[in-house]
Structure formats: C-alpha cells, structure tokens
Amino acid sequence: MISDNLPQMTTKILIWMVAGLVLGSVINVFASDVTFIQGYVVNGLFHVLGAIFINLLEMLVVPLVTFSLICGVCGIGDIKKLGRVGLKSFLLFLLTTASAVALAIFVATIIGSGKDFDLIKAAQTKFEAPTAPPLTQVFINLVPSNPVAAYADGNMLQIIFFTILFSICVLMIGDRARPIADGAERLNEVMMKVVTVVMSIAPYGVFALMAKTFSVQGLGLIVPMLSYFGVVILVLLLHASCTLMLLLKFWGRVSPLMFLKKMRAVQVFAFSTSSSSATIPVTLRAVEKKLGVDNSTASFVVPFGATINMDGTAIMQGVATVFIANVYGIELSLAGYMTVIGMAVLASIGTAGVPGVGLIMLAMVFNQIGLPVEGIALVMGVDRLLDMMRTAVNVTGDAVVTTIVARGEDSISMGTFNDPDAGAMEHLHLKPTKPLKGTSKNPFS
C-alpha cells in the first residue's frame, strides 16, 4: 500500500513541474553547448523518463476507452438515450469551439496583436503547409476496414465507432450477452486501478517532460513573440475561466468553483503532457470519481471530446489569423472573420484524429481567407509551449460538456460533486478490492 500521508497529488505535480521548468531553463541558458549535459541528461535521462511516462499513459488509453465505452453504452441501456447523449455532446462541443475562436478574434483585434512585429525574421523561416484530407475521405475513415488495425494504430475515431457498434449489438442480444457486459465492467475496474498506479509516478514523469521541453525551448524564445504569445495565453484563460464556467453555471447548474477545484490536477497534468488523448484516463477518473458523473455518460463523452473538441486549437487559430494579418498589413473584413469561425468549427470535425491537426487547420484557414501560409512559420517557434496550455483548456472543455450533458440526463451524483474530498487521488491503495456487485446501471440486471 502506498502511504496515505502523501501530499495532495496536485501539489506534488505542481512542485515537480515548476522544478522541471526552472532546471530546464537554467540548462538552456548556461549549458546549451555542454555536450555531456545535452547528451546524457537532456536527451538521455529526461528524454527517456518523459518518453516512458507518455508511453505508460498512451498504453492505458485504448483498453480504458474500449471497456469504459462498453460499460457506458450498456449502462445507458436505451439506444434512443444514447443518440440523445451523442447529439447533445456534439452540439455542445461545436458551440464551445465557435465561442472560443470568436473570443480569440475579438481580443486579438482589440489588442492589435502583431502590428509592431519586425518582418525581417520572416524571410529566414519557411513553412510547408500540410495537406488536409478531403471531407469524403474523413467520413470513409470513420469506419474501420480492419478493427484490429484500428486498435493497433490507436485510431480513436475508428475505435469509438467500432466499440459503440459492438456495445449496441451486445444490448440487442440481451441476456445471452450479459457475461460480456459483466466482464467489461470488471476489466474497466481493473483499468481504473492501473490508472491509479500510473498516476502515483506522475510528478516525476511531469518533471522529466518539463525539464526536457524548457532545456530545448527556453523561456527566451517567448520574448520576440510576446504580443502573440501573451494574447493566446490571455484568451485561453478567459475561455477556461469565463466562457466555459458560464456554460457550466447556467446550463449545468453546478458550482464552477467546485468544478475548477476538482479539475485542477487534470489541468496541470494535461499542461505537462500536451496530449488530450494521453490525459483521457486521468480525465475519466476525475469526471467519474470527483465530479460524480455516471460511467455510462462519462465513458462516451470524454473520449469523444478528446477526439473532436479543439477549443484551445481554435483559440490559437483565431489569434494567429489576426496576428499574421497585422504582420503582413492585410485588412480582414467581417466576412473574413466569420469565415475563420466557420472554418474552425468545421475543421475541428474534419481533421479530428489527424496528426499535426493544429497546423492543418491553420493552413486551411489561411488558404480560405487569403493570408500567406508561410506566415505560420512565425508562430511555430512558440507553438510547443502554447500547446501545453491549449491541452489544459481542451480537457477542461471535455469535462464541462460531460458535466452539462450528465446534468441534463440526470446521470450525475450531486452529493459526490459537492463533496470536496470525493475521489482524492492521494489515497492510493494497492490492495485487492472487493469483487464487483454490479454497482453501475446494467440493462441485464
């Protein structure tokens, strides 16, 4: 058993994250040319520890999403309700993305980001726009021709499609398929325990990731791009603390302060990993154990949101559009800005699960409104640092939409939500748990 006297997991992660940031920045300033430190510490120790930690997280994603989705669909029990939950989630994710990019354009226009930027450096950088897949291929790719290959490649959209179809068929068969549903429930419980074990080493993995990032990037990279970097950070904070919290307050009818308190560890974790997919296990655990959302809803909405919800990327897109337009002295009309909003929403669906999605979306928008695509090279330098905050905002949006949908479907325990100690991650017991007794909703019971 891991000691119950451990400090709060959030505090530990924050301490080790700051330590990694400080150490990495010091190495970047004073030891960037020291072969031993770069070879054996930065690209050796930090790289290996960080990569192992990310691999541990990604190892959890596919089995956890699979078993959790089966439990979720079987827990909902009603195919009509499943469709209702899916439609609500989809529309809410589109709404948050549209509001995010609109807020980004408004704030960046008011501040005038990029008007005083020196274009000399632009000539020294080149950018080749990645090609976005055609819309027809996007829809075709939703359906896996080989489910085994989809699982092997970690193609989340195809995995979600196949698992939901499989789970619906389990429901349709009825009592004869009950052992499958019961088995998935037990396997899901085991995977949640694996998440708990992996999270016990999270602070040290976070330290290695932060130290490696700032050893390579350095804080000095931010200075020339301060007008862009600062506006993106400002809008990300505004969206997470105002827009999403207003939706949570009025549509979810829950306390935003309690929500933020319980999601703090997930936000810090997402910030350090820069991956919504890698954060799925942590987000699921927090949404179910801390916020009190039923597995039947959480297991469907959270993976769906991690795949198509791109609030943070949409904000980067809106600010970058205004920034590059000002840098090149190009006036954008109201119609141009509306096009950016529409493109951000459509691209969040059409490019879901595609590698390099942020750059693809930005290139699509620039081509559509007539901005020079090579301008993307200007913002690429600080994109890795901003990606950390974008991911934190994305997982916050995932949890907000999950909570709102759960409130609408009456599938959330308000007693758990309002309990400040519910699901505390510092209590990590590695002893066998009692056998499951069918505690979740089960249409077969």
N, C-alpha and C positions, 0 to 999 in steps of 0.2 A: 504494500500500500504506500502511495506517495503521501507524504505528510500533509495533514490538514492545516498545518500552520504556515503553509506557503503564503507569500504576499499575494494580493489580488493579481490575477493574470494580466489584466490590462496595464497595471502599474509596472509589472516586470517587463512586458513588451515595450512600453514607452521608454523605460530606463535603458534597455539594451538597444533600442532603436536610436536614441539620442547618442549613446556611446558609439555606435557604428558610424553615425553621421559625423561626429567630431573626429574620430580616428581616421575615417576615410578622407575628410577634408584636410587634416594635418598631413597625411601621406601625400595627397595631391599637391600640396604647397611645398613641402620640404623633401619629399622622397620620390618625386615622379620619375627621376632619372636613375634611382638606385636599383641596379639590376637584381640584387638579392631580394629586396622587399617586393618589387614588382613581380618577379618570377616565382618566388616561393610563398609570399604572403598574400598579395592581391590576387594573382592569377593561379595561385596554388591553394593555400588554406581557405581564404574567403570564398573563392570560386567553387571549390569542392563542397564545402559545408552548405553554401547557399543553394547549389545545384541539387544536392541530396535532399535538402529540405523541400524545395519546389517539387522534386520527383515524388517525395512522400505524399505531398498534398494532391498532386495530379493522379497518383496511384489510387486515391480514395474516390475521385470524382465519378468515374464510370460505374463501379459497383454500387456506390451510395445512391446515385441518381436512379439507377435501374431498380434496385429493391425499394427505394423510397417511393418512386412513381407507381410501382405495382401496388404497394400498400395504400398510396393515396387514391388511386383510381378505384380499387376495391373498397376502400373506406368510404368514398363518396357514394358508391353503390348505385346511384341513379345516373344513367348516361345523359339525361337531359340536364341535370345539375352540373355534370362535368363540362358540357358545352357552354353552360352559363358562366361557370368559373373561367373557362378559357377565353370567352368573348370579353368579359369584364377586364381580365388581366391584359389582354391585347390592347383594348381601347385605352386603358389607363397608362400603359407603357408608351403608347403613341402620344397621349396628352402630355406626359411629363417630358418627353423628348422635344415636342414642339415648344412647350413653355421654356425649356432650358435654352434652346437656340435663340428664341425671341428675346429672352432676358440678356443673353450674351451680346446680341447685336445692339440692343438698346444701351447697355452700359458702355460698350466699346465705342459707340458713336458719340455718346455724351462726353467721354474722357478724351476722345480723339487719338486713340492708340495708333502709333506708327507715323504720325505727321512729321516728327522731327528725326526720323531714322536716317542714318547715313547709308546710302545705297552702294557705296564702294565695295563693301564686303559681299554684296550680292553677286558681283561678277566672278567672285572666287569660288562660288559653290554651284553645283549642278544637281538637278533632281530629275529623275526619270519617272514619270507617272506610272504606277502600276495599273494594269488593265482590270476593270471591273467585269465580273461575269454577266452575260446577258440575262435579262429577267426570266426568260423562258427556262434557261438552264438552272436558275435559282430554284424554281418550282420543281423541276425534274429532280434536282439534288436533294429535295426534302425526303424523297422515298428511297431507301437503300436498296440497291440491287443485290447486295450481299450483307446481311445484318452482322455477320461475323467480322467482315472487313470494317464496317462502321464502328464496331466496338474496338477493334484493333487500332484504328486510326483516331479514335476519340472524337468522331464527328457527332457533336452534341445534338444538332437538329435531327439527324437521322436516328440517333439513339432514342431521343424523346418520341419521335414518330412511331418507331417500331415498338417501344415499350408500352406506349399508350394503346396501340392497336392490340398488342398481346394481352394487356390487362383487361381491355373491354371484352375480349373473347373469353377470358377467364370468368368474368361476370356472367356472360351469356351461357356458359356451360352449367354454372350453378354448383350444386353440392359436390359433384364429382371433381370439381377443380378446387375444392376447399383446401386440400393439402398444399397446393401451390401457393395460395394466399397466405396460409399459416406459415409455410416455410419462408416466404418472402418477408413476413413480419419479423420472424426470428433472425433472419440474416440482416435485416435492416437494424435491428437492435445491436447485433454484433458490430456492424459497421459504425454505428454511433459510438460504440465503446472504442473502436480503433481511432476514431476522430479525437476522442478524449486523450488517448495515449499519445498520439502525434502532437497534439496541442501542448502537451507538457514540455516539449522541447522547442516550442515556437519562439521564445525570446532569443535563443541562441542562433536559430536559423535566421531570424529577423536581423540580428546583429551582423551576421556574415553578409547578408544581402545588402544592407545599408552601407557597410564598410566598403564592399566591392564597388557599389554604384558611385559613391562620392570619391573614392580613390581615383576612379576613371574620369568622372564628370567634373567634380569640383564645384564649389559654390561660385567661383569667379566667372563661370560660364553664363550666369544669370545676368550679370551687370549690363552687357551691351543690349540685351533683350528685355530689360526691366519693364518697359512700357507694355510689352506683350505678356510677359510672364506675370506681372502684377495684376493685370486686368483679368486674365484667366483664373488666377487664384481667387480674386475678389468675387467673380461671378460664380465660381464653384461653391464658395462659402455661402453666398446669397441664396443660391438654388437649394443647397442642402439644408440651410437653417431657416429659410423663409418659405420659398415656394412649396417644397415637399412637406414642410411642417404644417402649412396652412391646409393643404390637401388632407393631411393626416387628422388635423383637428376637426375640420368641418365635414369631411366625408367618412373618416374612420371613427370619429367621435371618441378619441383616446387622447391621453396626455402626451404632447410632443416631448416634454422634458423627460418623462419616464422612458419614452422610446429612445431618445438620444443617449440617456444614461446606460441603457441596456445594450445599445448597439455600438458603444464606444470601442469595445475590444475588437469587434468585427471591422470597424472603420480603420483602426490602427493596423490590423492585420492585412486588410486589403491594400492599404497605403504601402506597406512594406513589400508585398508580393507583386503588386501591379498586375494582378490577374483575377478577373471576376470568376473565371472557371475554377481556378485553384482555391478560391475562397468559398465555393459552394458548400463544402462540408461544414465550415465554420458558420456561414450564414444560416444554413438549415438548422444547425444545432441551436443557435441563438433565437431564431424565429420560433422554433417549437418549444424549447425549454425555458427561455427567458420571456418571450412575448406571449406564449400560451396559444399559438396558432396550431390547430389540428394538423397532424401529419398529412391528412387527406388533401388539405389545401396547400400547405407549405411545400410538400414534395412535388406539386405540379407547378406552382407559380415561381418558386425560386430558381429552378433550373431554366425555365422558360425566360425569366427576366435576365439571367446571366448570359443568355444567348442573344436576345434581341434588344434589351434595354441599354441604351447608349447615351444617357444624359450627359455624362462627362465628355464624351467624344463630340456630342452635338455642341456643347459649350465651346470647346476648343475650335470647332469648325466655325461657329459664329464670330468669335473674337478674331481668329486668323483671317477670315474674309474681310472684316473691317480693317485690320492691321495691314494686310497686303494691299488693299485698295488705297489706303492712305500713303503707304510707302511709294507706290507707283503713281500716285496722283490721279487715280481713276475714281470718278464720281459714280456711285451706285444709286439707282432710283429706288423708290419704294417697291416697285415691281421686282427689282433685283433682290432686295432683302426678303420679300415674300417667297421668291424662288428658292433662296437659301433655306428658309424654314421648311418649305415643302420638300426640298431635296434631302434635308437632314432626316425628316421623318421617313421618307421612302427608302433612303439608303440604310437606315437602321434596320429595316426589314430585309432588304435585298442583298445586303452584304454580311448578314449575320453569319458568324462562324467562318468567315473568310480571313486567312492570315493577312496582317497589315491593314486591317479594316479601317483604321483611322485615316491613313494616307489615301486609301482608295476613295473613301467618302469625300475627303478634301479635294482630291483631284477631280472627282465627278462634279463637285460644286463649282470649282474654278472654271472648268471647261464650259459649264452651263451658262455662267454669267459673264464670261469673257475676261476673267483675270488670268495673268500669266502663271501657268502651272509651275514654272521654275521658282516662283516666289516661295513655294513650300520649303525649299532648301533653307530659307532664312529661319524658319521656326523648328526645323528638325533637331537643332542642337540641344534645345531645352525640352524637347518633347518627352524624353525618358523621365525627367524629373516631374513634369506635369502629369505624365501617365499615372504616377503614383496617386496623386490627388484625384484624378479622374476616376480611377478604380474605386476609391473610397466613396465617391459620390454615387457611382453606379450601384454598388451594393446597398447603399442607403436607400436608393430608389427602389431596388428589388424588394427590400424589407417593408418599405412604406406601402407599395402596391399590394404586397401579400397581406399586410395587416388590414388595409381597406377592404379588400375582397373578402377576407375572413370575417370582418365585422358585418358585411352585407349578407354573408351566407350563414351567420350565427355559428361560426366554427372557430371561435377563439374563447379561451378562458380568461375572463377579465380579472379573476382572482389571481391567476398567475401573472398577468400583465402588470397588475398594480402591486405585486409583491416585489420589493426591491432586491430581495435575496434569491429569487427564483432562478434556478439554473446556474448558480455561481460556479465559474469554471475553476476556482481554486480548490474545490473539493473533488479531487481526482482519486477514486478508489479503483485499485486494480485487483479486486477480489471478485469471485464469481457472483453474478446477480441471480435473483430468483427466477425460475422459469416463467416465461410469459404466460399470461392467462387471458389473452385476447382483450387487452385493455383498449385497443383502438376500435373504431367503428368497423364492423365486419358484416357485410351483407349475408354471409353464410351462417351467422350465429342466430 
